[in-house]
Amino acid sequence: MIVGLMLACTGGPLQSDEPVPDFSLIDLNPASPTSQQPVSPRDLIDQVSGWYFTYAG
């Protein structure tokens, strides 16, 4: 899924009036109410959120 995200973002910088490409990732936090479910920025429209991406390889 991260590969798809990176490919979606390599088309150059977005203009400020353009929507951000939609994506979802599986929530791997076992303490989260959405654990093991896909989550997307669209799930949090009109809410403050922070996104942290890491690679464990």
Gaussian input, Z-matrix of N, CA and C with variables (Angstrom, degrees):
# hf/3-21g

backbone

0 1
 N
 C     1     B1
 C     2     B2     1     A1
 N     3     B3     2     A2     1     D1
 C     4     B4     3     A3     2     D2
 C     5     B5     4     A4     3     D3
 N     6     B6     5     A5     4     D4
 C     7     B7     6     A6     5     D5
 C     8     B8     7     A7     6     D6
 N     9     B9     8     A8     7     D7
 C    10    B10     9     A9     8     D8
 C    11    B11    10    A10     9     D9
 N    12    B12    11    A11    10    D10
 C    13    B13    12    A12    11    D11
 C    14    B14    13    A13    12    D12
 N    15    B15    14    A14    13    D13
 C    16    B16    15    A15    14    D14
 C    17    B17    16    A16    15    D15
 N    18    B18    17    A17    16    D16
 C    19    B19    18    A18    17    D17
 C    20    B20    19    A19    18    D18
 N    21    B21    20    A20    19    D19
 C    22    B22    21    A21    20    D20
 C    23    B23    22    A22    21    D21
 N    24    B24    23    A23    22    D22
 C    25    B25    24    A24    23    D23
 C    26    B26    25    A25    24    D24
 N    27    B27    26    A26    25    D25
 C    28    B28    27    A27    26    D26
 C    29    B29    28    A28    27    D27
 N    30    B30    29    A29    28    D28
 C    31    B31    30    A30    29    D29
 C    32    B32    31    A31    30    D30
 N    33    B33    32    A32    31    D31
 C    34    B34    33    A33    32    D32
 C    35    B35    34    A34    33    D33
 N    36    B36    35    A35    34    D34
 C    37    B37    36    A36    35    D35
 C    38    B38    37    A37    36    D36
 N    39    B39    38    A38    37    D37
 C    40    B40    39    A39    38    D38
 C    41    B41    40    A40    39    D39
 N    42    B42    41    A41    40    D40
 C    43    B43    42    A42    41    D41
 C    44    B44    43    A43    42    D42
 N    45    B45    44    A44    43    D43
 C    46    B46    45    A45    44    D44
 C    47    B47    46    A46    45    D45
 N    48    B48    47    A47    46    D46
 C    49    B49    48    A48    47    D47
 C    50    B50    49    A49    48    D48
 N    51    B51    50    A50    49    D49
 C    52    B52    51    A51    50    D50
 C    53    B53    52    A52    51    D51
 N    54    B54    53    A53    52    D52
 C    55    B55    54    A54    53    D53
 C    56    B56    55    A55    54    D54
 N    57    B57    56    A56    55    D55
 C    58    B58    57    A57    56    D56
 C    59    B59    58    A58    57    D57
 N    60    B60    59    A59    58    D58
 C    61    B61    60    A60    59    D59
 C    62    B62    61    A61    60    D60
 N    63    B63    62    A62    61    D61
 C    64    B64    63    A63    62    D62
 C    65    B65    64    A64    63    D63
 N    66    B66    65    A65    64    D64
 C    67    B67    66    A66    65    D65
 C    68    B68    67    A67    66    D66
 N    69    B69    68    A68    67    D67
 C    70    B70    69    A69    68    D68
 C    71    B71    70    A70    69    D69
 N    72    B72    71    A71    70    D70
 C    73    B73    72    A72    71    D71
 C    74    B74    73    A73    72    D72
 N    75    B75    74    A74    73    D73
 C    76    B76    75    A75    74    D74
 C    77    B77    76    A76    75    D75
 N    78    B78    77    A77    76    D76
 C    79    B79    78    A78    77    D77
 C    80    B80    79    A79    78    D78
 N    81    B81    80    A80    79    D79
 C    82    B82    81    A81    80    D80
 C    83    B83    82    A82    81    D81
 N    84    B84    83    A83    82    D82
 C    85    B85    84    A84    83    D83
 C    86    B86    85    A85    84    D84
 N    87    B87    86    A86    85    D85
 C    88    B88    87    A87    86    D86
 C    89    B89    88    A88    87    D87
 N    90    B90    89    A89    88    D88
 C    91    B91    90    A90    89    D89
 C    92    B92    91    A91    90    D90
 N    93    B93    92    A92    91    D91
 C    94    B94    93    A93    92    D92
 C    95    B95    94    A94    93    D93
 N    96    B96    95    A95    94    D94
 C    97    B97    96    A96    95    D95
 C    98    B98    97    A97    96    D96
 N    99    B99    98    A98    97    D97
 C   100   B100    99    A99    98    D98
 C   101   B101   100   A100    99    D99
 N   102   B102   101   A101   100   D100
 C   103   B103   102   A102   101   D101
 C   104   B104   103   A103   102   D102
 N   105   B105   104   A104   103   D103
 C   106   B106   105   A105   104   D104
 C   107   B107   106   A106   105   D105
 N   108   B108   107   A107   106   D106
 C   109   B109   108   A108   107   D107
 C   110   B110   109   A109   108   D108
 N   111   B111   110   A110   109   D109
 C   112   B112   111   A111   110   D110
 C   113   B113   112   A112   111   D111
 N   114   B114   113   A113   112   D112
 C   115   B115   114   A114   113   D113
 C   116   B116   115   A115   114   D114
 N   117   B117   116   A116   115   D115
 C   118   B118   117   A117   116   D116
 C   119   B119   118   A118   117   D117
 N   120   B120   119   A119   118   D118
 C   121   B121   120   A120   119   D119
 C   122   B122   121   A121   120   D120
 N   123   B123   122   A122   121   D121
 C   124   B124   123   A123   122   D122
 C   125   B125   124   A124   123   D123
 N   126   B126   125   A125   124   D124
 C   127   B127   126   A126   125   D125
 C   128   B128   127   A127   126   D126
 N   129   B129   128   A128   127   D127
 C   130   B130   129   A129   128   D128
 C   131   B131   130   A130   129   D129
 N   132   B132   131   A131   130   D130
 C   133   B133   132   A132   131   D131
 C   134   B134   133   A133   132   D132
 N   135   B135   134   A134   133   D133
 C   136   B136   135   A135   134   D134
 C   137   B137   136   A136   135   D135
 N   138   B138   137   A137   136   D136
 C   139   B139   138   A138   137   D137
 C   140   B140   139   A139   138   D138
 N   141   B141   140   A140   139   D139
 C   142   B142   141   A141   140   D140
 C   143   B143   142   A142   141   D141
 N   144   B144   143   A143   142   D142
 C   145   B145   144   A144   143   D143
 C   146   B146   145   A145   144   D144
 N   147   B147   146   A146   145   D145
 C   148   B148   147   A147   146   D146
 C   149   B149   148   A148   147   D147
 N   150   B150   149   A149   148   D148
 C   151   B151   150   A150   149   D149
 C   152   B152   151   A151   150   D150
 N   153   B153   152   A152   151   D151
 C   154   B154   153   A153   152   D152
 C   155   B155   154   A154   153   D153
 N   156   B156   155   A155   154   D154
 C   157   B157   156   A156   155   D155
 C   158   B158   157   A157   156   D156
 N   159   B159   158   A158   157   D157
 C   160   B160   159   A159   158   D158
 C   161   B161   160   A160   159   D159
 N   162   B162   161   A161   160   D160
 C   163   B163   162   A162   161   D161
 C   164   B164   163   A163   162   D162
 N   165   B165   164   A164   163   D163
 C   166   B166   165   A165   164   D164
 C   167   B167   166   A166   165   D165
 N   168   B168   167   A167   166   D166
 C   169   B169   168   A168   167   D167
 C   170   B170   169   A169   168   D168

   B1=1.4433
   B2=1.5162
   B3=1.3187
   B4=1.4583
   B5=1.5225
   B6=1.3392
   B7=1.4592
   B8=1.5168
   B9=1.3440
   B10=1.4605
   B11=1.5133
   B12=1.3215
   B13=1.4565
   B14=1.5175
   B15=1.3326
   B16=1.4591
   B17=1.5201
   B18=1.3171
   B19=1.4563
   B20=1.5170
   B21=1.3203
   B22=1.4598
   B23=1.5180
   B24=1.3216
   B25=1.4573
   B26=1.5238
   B27=1.3249
   B28=1.4546
   B29=1.5233
   B30=1.3105
   B31=1.4540
   B32=1.5201
   B33=1.3065
   B34=1.4496
   B35=1.5094
   B36=1.3176
   B37=1.4681
   B38=1.5258
   B39=1.3113
   B40=1.4574
   B41=1.5224
   B42=1.3070
   B43=1.4592
   B44=1.5202
   B45=1.3032
   B46=1.4611
   B47=1.5278
   B48=1.3244
   B49=1.4582
   B50=1.5292
   B51=1.3455
   B52=1.4566
   B53=1.5266
   B54=1.3517
   B55=1.4635
   B56=1.5274
   B57=1.3011
   B58=1.4576
   B59=1.5254
   B60=1.3423
   B61=1.4690
   B62=1.5300
   B63=1.3229
   B64=1.4566
   B65=1.5220
   B66=1.3218
   B67=1.4537
   B68=1.5148
   B69=1.3130
   B70=1.4579
   B71=1.5151
   B72=1.3111
   B73=1.4644
   B74=1.5228
   B75=1.3156
   B76=1.4569
   B77=1.5313
   B78=1.3110
   B79=1.4632
   B80=1.5297
   B81=1.3232
   B82=1.4592
   B83=1.5178
   B84=1.3107
   B85=1.4608
   B86=1.5333
   B87=1.3464
   B88=1.4629
   B89=1.5265
   B90=1.3296
   B91=1.4596
   B92=1.5311
   B93=1.3037
   B94=1.4630
   B95=1.5248
   B96=1.3325
   B97=1.4644
   B98=1.5332
   B99=1.3307
   B100=1.4667
   B101=1.5271
   B102=1.3219
   B103=1.4662
   B104=1.5237
   B105=1.3325
   B106=1.4681
   B107=1.5315
   B108=1.3204
   B109=1.4600
   B110=1.5246
   B111=1.3284
   B112=1.4616
   B113=1.5290
   B114=1.3190
   B115=1.4585
   B116=1.5281
   B117=1.3143
   B118=1.4565
   B119=1.5282
   B120=1.3375
   B121=1.4596
   B122=1.5300
   B123=1.3109
   B124=1.4687
   B125=1.5276
   B126=1.3444
   B127=1.4676
   B128=1.5247
   B129=1.3159
   B130=1.4607
   B131=1.5218
   B132=1.3169
   B133=1.4635
   B134=1.5264
   B135=1.3187
   B136=1.4700
   B137=1.5248
   B138=1.3317
   B139=1.4620
   B140=1.5198
   B141=1.3076
   B142=1.4682
   B143=1.5203
   B144=1.3285
   B145=1.4556
   B146=1.5253
   B147=1.3172
   B148=1.4600
   B149=1.5224
   B150=1.3206
   B151=1.4663
   B152=1.5276
   B153=1.3099
   B154=1.4600
   B155=1.5169
   B156=1.3177
   B157=1.4520
   B158=1.5227
   B159=1.3062
   B160=1.4642
   B161=1.5189
   B162=1.2967
   B163=1.4518
   B164=1.5176
   B165=1.3071
   B166=1.4617
   B167=1.5128
   B168=1.3042
   B169=1.4624
   B170=1.4099
   A1=111.02
   A2=117.98
   A3=119.65
   A4=110.20
   A5=117.30
   A6=119.96
   A7=109.77
   A8=117.30
   A9=120.69
   A10=111.97
   A11=116.23
   A12=120.70
   A13=110.17
   A14=117.10
   A15=119.70
   A16=110.53
   A17=118.04
   A18=120.35
   A19=111.26
   A20=116.84
   A21=120.27
   A22=111.55
   A23=117.42
   A24=120.95
   A25=113.44
   A26=118.93
   A27=120.01
   A28=113.29
   A29=118.16
   A30=121.08
   A31=113.70
   A32=118.52
   A33=121.74
   A34=110.55
   A35=116.52
   A36=119.79
   A37=111.59
   A38=115.64
   A39=121.05
   A40=109.53
   A41=115.93
   A42=120.45
   A43=108.13
   A44=117.98
   A45=121.26
   A46=113.14
   A47=117.97
   A48=119.67
   A49=112.63
   A50=117.58
   A51=121.29
   A52=110.32
   A53=117.80
   A54=118.97
   A55=111.02
   A56=116.32
   A57=122.21
   A58=108.21
   A59=118.64
   A60=119.57
   A61=110.92
   A62=116.63
   A63=121.12
   A64=109.35
   A65=116.67
   A66=122.71
   A67=108.33
   A68=116.36
   A69=121.34
   A70=108.25
   A71=115.42
   A72=123.03
   A73=108.11
   A74=116.65
   A75=121.06
   A76=108.60
   A77=116.94
   A78=123.16
   A79=107.98
   A80=117.32
   A81=122.44
   A82=113.24
   A83=118.17
   A84=122.02
   A85=108.59
   A86=118.44
   A87=119.85
   A88=113.64
   A89=118.39
   A90=121.63
   A91=112.68
   A92=117.55
   A93=121.92
   A94=111.14
   A95=117.76
   A96=119.62
   A97=113.06
   A98=116.89
   A99=120.51
   A100=111.99
   A101=117.61
   A102=122.24
   A103=111.23
   A104=115.61
   A105=124.75
   A106=113.47
   A107=117.71
   A108=121.97
   A109=109.14
   A110=118.24
   A111=119.58
   A112=110.41
   A113=116.08
   A114=122.22
   A115=108.64
   A116=115.72
   A117=121.68
   A118=108.91
   A119=117.85
   A120=119.04
   A121=112.06
   A122=117.09
   A123=120.88
   A124=111.48
   A125=117.46
   A126=120.94
   A127=111.54
   A128=117.32
   A129=121.85
   A130=113.06
   A131=117.23
   A132=120.45
   A133=109.01
   A134=116.19
   A135=124.75
   A136=113.11
   A137=117.89
   A138=122.64
   A139=108.79
   A140=117.00
   A141=121.21
   A142=107.49
   A143=117.01
   A144=120.13
   A145=109.48
   A146=115.55
   A147=122.16
   A148=108.02
   A149=116.73
   A150=121.12
   A151=108.20
   A152=114.61
   A153=122.21
   A154=108.57
   A155=116.69
   A156=121.39
   A157=108.74
   A158=115.85
   A159=120.73
   A160=109.06
   A161=115.77
   A162=121.58
   A163=108.14
   A164=116.56
   A165=120.97
   A166=107.98
   A167=116.11
   A168=117.69
   A169=111.72
   D1=-36.76
   D2=-179.59
   D3=-65.46
   D4=-34.66
   D5=177.21
   D6=-59.60
   D7=-43.80
   D8=178.00
   D9=-61.20
   D10=-38.18
   D11=178.89
   D12=-65.46
   D13=-45.39
   D14=-179.41
   D15=-63.74
   D16=-40.26
   D17=178.98
   D18=-64.65
   D19=-37.26
   D20=179.74
   D21=-67.06
   D22=-25.36
   D23=-175.29
   D24=-98.21
   D25=0.66
   D26=-176.66
   D27=-89.90
   D28=5.16
   D29=-178.58
   D30=-79.67
   D31=8.41
   D32=-179.00
   D33=105.29
   D34=171.66
   D35=-177.39
   D36=-67.01
   D37=144.99
   D38=176.57
   D39=-83.80
   D40=146.91
   D41=173.01
   D42=-76.80
   D43=155.09
   D44=-175.49
   D45=-63.82
   D46=-21.48
   D47=-179.73
   D48=-96.78
   D49=4.02
   D50=179.07
   D51=-92.73
   D52=141.36
   D53=175.51
   D54=-68.89
   D55=149.60
   D56=177.31
   D57=-75.42
   D58=142.05
   D59=178.33
   D60=-56.53
   D61=138.08
   D62=179.73
   D63=-77.93
   D64=144.37
   D65=175.62
   D66=-155.95
   D67=163.63
   D68=171.88
   D69=-142.69
   D70=151.01
   D71=178.57
   D72=-134.13
   D73=154.89
   D74=178.04
   D75=-76.49
   D76=131.00
   D77=177.55
   D78=-75.57
   D79=113.22
   D80=-178.12
   D81=-97.68
   D82=6.07
   D83=179.62
   D84=-81.86
   D85=111.54
   D86=-177.34
   D87=-65.75
   D88=-19.28
   D89=179.64
   D90=-88.95
   D91=-4.47
   D92=-176.96
   D93=-82.56
   D94=144.66
   D95=176.01
   D96=-65.81
   D97=-18.44
   D98=178.36
   D99=-105.21
   D100=21.74
   D101=-179.03
   D102=-52.95
   D103=134.48
   D104=178.87
   D105=67.94
   D106=15.97
   D107=177.23
   D108=-116.72
   D109=152.49
   D110=175.55
   D111=-69.31
   D112=137.74
   D113=175.66
   D114=-126.33
   D115=149.91
   D116=-175.63
   D117=-142.85
   D118=153.38
   D119=173.09
   D120=-56.72
   D121=-28.17
   D122=178.74
   D123=-64.05
   D124=-22.91
   D125=177.54
   D126=-70.33
   D127=-16.89
   D128=-173.05
   D129=-120.32
   D130=27.75
   D131=179.41
   D132=-58.71
   D133=137.08
   D134=-178.69
   D135=69.38
   D136=18.05
   D137=175.21
   D138=-125.44
   D139=150.70
   D140=174.91
   D141=-77.55
   D142=132.60
   D143=178.60
   D144=-145.86
   D145=157.58
   D146=175.63
   D147=-128.29
   D148=140.11
   D149=-177.35
   D150=-120.88
   D151=129.80
   D152=179.67
   D153=-122.98
   D154=122.40
   D155=-179.52
   D156=-110.88
   D157=133.58
   D158=178.45
   D159=-135.59
   D160=162.22
   D161=178.82
   D162=-126.14
   D163=121.67
   D164=178.33
   D165=-112.81
   D166=84.04
   D167=-175.96
   D168=-131.56

